[in-house]
Amino acid sequence: MNRTDFINLIAENAGIPKYKAKMFYKAFIKTLMEVLESGEKVNLYGFGKFYIKERGEYATTNPNNRKEKLTVPPRKKIRFDQGVCMKSRLNNKEEAKENE
């Protein structure tokens, strides 16, 4: 599913015009990125948690020349841990629907 399909589905499920769903989508992504860049976690109850994980510097070999060593600089990655409700819904649909 691409971004346009997702926005159309949001509009359909919420019963709102597509332009409002697009505004919501853009605002959500912008806000999520701002919070993560500030170093905070975003915990959406029942859905999951977004957070930044720092990966340290490490050494590896050049794939084109196995004798050459390379150092990969440290970097940050966005991580997502799924929530209990989402996990149970994905793995046990009938039980999850009863709990909602």
C-alpha positions as CSV (number, residue, x, y, z in Angstrom):
1,M,0.0,0.0,0.0
2,N,1.4,3.4,-0.9
3,R,0.9,6.8,0.7
4,T,-2.1,7.8,-1.5
5,D,-3.9,4.5,-0.8
6,F,-3.3,4.9,2.9
7,I,-4.6,8.5,2.9
8,N,-7.7,7.3,1.0
9,L,-8.3,4.5,3.5
10,I,-8.0,7.0,6.4
11,A,-10.6,9.3,4.7
12,E,-12.9,6.3,4.2
13,N,-12.6,4.9,7.7
14,A,-13.0,8.3,9.4
15,G,-15.7,9.6,7.1
16,I,-13.8,12.7,6.2
17,P,-12.7,14.3,2.9
18,K,-9.4,13.2,1.4
19,Y,-7.8,16.6,1.8
20,K,-8.5,16.5,5.6
21,A,-7.0,13.0,5.8
22,K,-4.0,14.2,3.9
23,M,-3.6,17.2,6.3
24,F,-3.8,14.7,9.2
25,Y,-1.2,12.4,7.7
26,K,1.3,15.2,7.1
27,A,0.7,16.7,10.6
28,F,1.2,13.2,12.2
29,I,4.4,12.5,10.3
30,K,5.8,16.0,11.0
31,T,5.0,15.8,14.7
32,L,6.3,12.3,15.0
33,M,9.6,13.3,13.5
34,E,9.9,16.5,15.6
35,V,9.4,14.5,18.8
36,L,11.8,11.7,17.8
37,E,14.5,14.3,16.8
38,S,14.2,15.9,20.3
39,G,15.1,12.5,21.8
40,E,11.7,11.6,23.2
41,K,9.8,8.4,22.7
42,V,6.3,8.3,21.2
43,N,4.1,5.7,22.9
44,L,0.7,5.1,21.2
45,Y,-1.2,2.9,23.6
46,G,-2.3,-0.4,22.1
47,F,-0.4,0.3,18.8
48,G,3.3,0.5,19.8
49,K,6.2,2.7,20.6
50,F,8.5,4.7,18.3
51,Y,12.0,5.6,19.5
52,I,15.5,6.4,18.3
53,K,18.2,3.9,18.7
54,E,21.9,4.9,18.3
55,R,24.1,2.5,16.5
56,G,27.8,2.8,17.4
57,E,30.8,3.0,15.0
58,Y,32.0,-0.3,13.7
59,A,34.6,-1.7,11.4
60,T,33.9,-3.8,8.3
61,T,35.5,-4.8,5.0
62,N,35.0,-3.2,1.6
63,P,32.8,-5.6,-0.5
64,N,34.8,-4.7,-3.6
65,N,38.2,-5.2,-2.0
66,R,38.1,-7.6,0.9
67,K,41.6,-6.6,2.1
68,E,40.5,-3.0,2.7
69,K,39.0,-2.1,6.1
70,L,36.3,0.5,6.4
71,T,34.9,2.3,9.5
72,V,31.2,3.0,9.4
73,P,30.4,6.1,11.4
74,P,27.7,6.1,14.2
75,R,24.1,6.7,13.2
76,K,20.6,6.9,14.5
77,K,17.7,4.6,13.5
78,I,14.0,4.8,14.1
79,R,12.8,1.7,15.9
80,F,9.2,0.5,16.5
81,D,8.0,-2.0,19.1
82,Q,4.5,-3.2,18.6
83,G,2.1,-3.0,21.4
84,V,0.3,-5.9,23.1
85,C,-3.0,-5.2,21.5
86,M,-1.5,-5.0,18.0
87,K,0.5,-8.2,18.6
88,S,-2.5,-10.1,19.7
89,R,-4.6,-8.8,16.9
90,L,-2.1,-9.8,14.3
91,N,-1.6,-13.3,15.8
92,N,-5.0,-14.1,17.1
93,K,-7.8,-12.1,15.4
94,E,-10.7,-13.7,17.2
95,E,-9.3,-13.2,20.7
96,A,-8.3,-9.6,20.0
97,K,-11.7,-8.6,18.7
98,E,-13.3,-10.0,21.9
99,N,-10.9,-7.8,24.0
100,E,-11.7,-4.6,22.1
